[in-house]
Amino acid sequence: MLTIYTLPNCQQCNATKRWLEKRGLRYVAVDLAQGPADAAAVAALGYQQAPVVIVSTGDPETDLHWGDFRPDYLER
C-alpha cells in the first residue's frame, strides 16, 4: 500500500501525485492539515515537511518511507 501525506498547495506533493498517476499507480492521499493525529505520526518518523511517502509492506519495521518529491525513490 502506498500512502502520501500531503499539505494543501504543496507543489512537491502535487508533483509526487502526478508522477504516480502518470504511471497508473494507486495511492491513498492523507491531508496533514485535516488530521492532527496523522501529522503527529509523520512527525514521529522525523519528517517536518510534506510530502511524506510510505510504502507499507505490512510490517512497520520494513516499511519504506521518505520525504519530498523523489522520483529516484518512486522508481524503486
C-alpha positions as CSV (number, residue, x, y, z in Angstrom):
1,M,0.0,0.0,0.0
2,L,1.3,3.4,-0.9
3,T,0.3,6.4,1.2
4,I,1.2,10.1,0.6
5,Y,0.9,12.5,3.4
6,T,0.3,16.0,1.8
7,L,-0.5,19.6,2.6
8,P,-2.7,22.0,0.6
9,N,-1.0,23.9,-2.1
10,C,2.2,21.8,-1.8
11,Q,4.0,21.7,-5.1
12,Q,6.1,18.8,-4.2
13,C,3.0,16.9,-3.1
14,N,1.3,17.6,-6.4
15,A,4.4,16.5,-8.3
16,T,4.5,13.3,-6.4
17,K,0.8,12.5,-7.1
18,R,1.2,13.4,-10.8
19,W,4.2,11.1,-11.1
20,L,2.2,8.2,-9.7
21,E,-0.9,9.0,-11.7
22,K,1.0,9.1,-15.0
23,R,2.2,5.6,-14.3
24,G,-1.2,4.3,-13.2
25,L,-0.1,3.6,-9.6
26,R,-2.8,3.7,-6.9
27,Y,-2.2,5.5,-3.7
28,V,-4.0,6.9,-0.7
29,A,-3.6,10.7,-0.1
30,V,-3.8,11.9,3.5
31,D,-4.1,15.7,4.1
32,L,-2.0,16.5,7.1
33,A,-3.9,19.8,7.6
34,Q,-7.0,17.8,8.3
35,G,-5.7,15.3,10.8
36,P,-3.6,16.2,13.8
37,A,-3.0,12.5,14.6
38,D,-1.6,11.9,11.1
39,A,0.6,15.0,11.4
40,A,1.9,13.6,14.8
41,A,2.6,10.2,13.3
42,V,4.6,11.7,10.4
43,A,6.5,13.9,12.9
44,A,7.3,10.8,15.0
45,L,9.0,9.4,11.9
46,G,11.2,12.5,11.8
47,Y,9.6,14.4,9.0
48,Q,8.8,18.1,9.2
49,Q,7.6,18.8,5.7
50,A,5.4,17.3,3.1
51,P,5.0,15.2,1.2
52,V,5.9,12.1,3.1
53,V,5.5,8.8,1.2
54,I,5.1,5.5,2.9
55,V,5.2,2.2,1.2
56,S,3.7,-0.3,3.6
57,T,4.9,-3.9,3.5
58,G,2.6,-5.0,6.3
59,D,5.4,-4.8,8.8
60,P,6.3,-1.3,10.2
61,E,9.9,-2.4,10.6
62,T,10.3,-3.0,6.9
63,D,8.1,-0.1,5.6
64,L,9.8,2.3,3.2
65,H,9.3,6.0,3.7
66,W,10.8,9.2,2.6
67,G,10.1,12.9,2.3
68,D,9.9,15.3,-0.6
69,F,9.4,14.6,-4.3
70,R,11.9,11.8,-5.0
71,P,11.4,10.2,-8.5
72,D,14.5,8.1,-7.8
73,Y,12.8,6.5,-4.8
74,L,9.5,6.3,-6.6
75,E,11.1,4.3,-9.4
76,R,12.1,1.6,-6.8
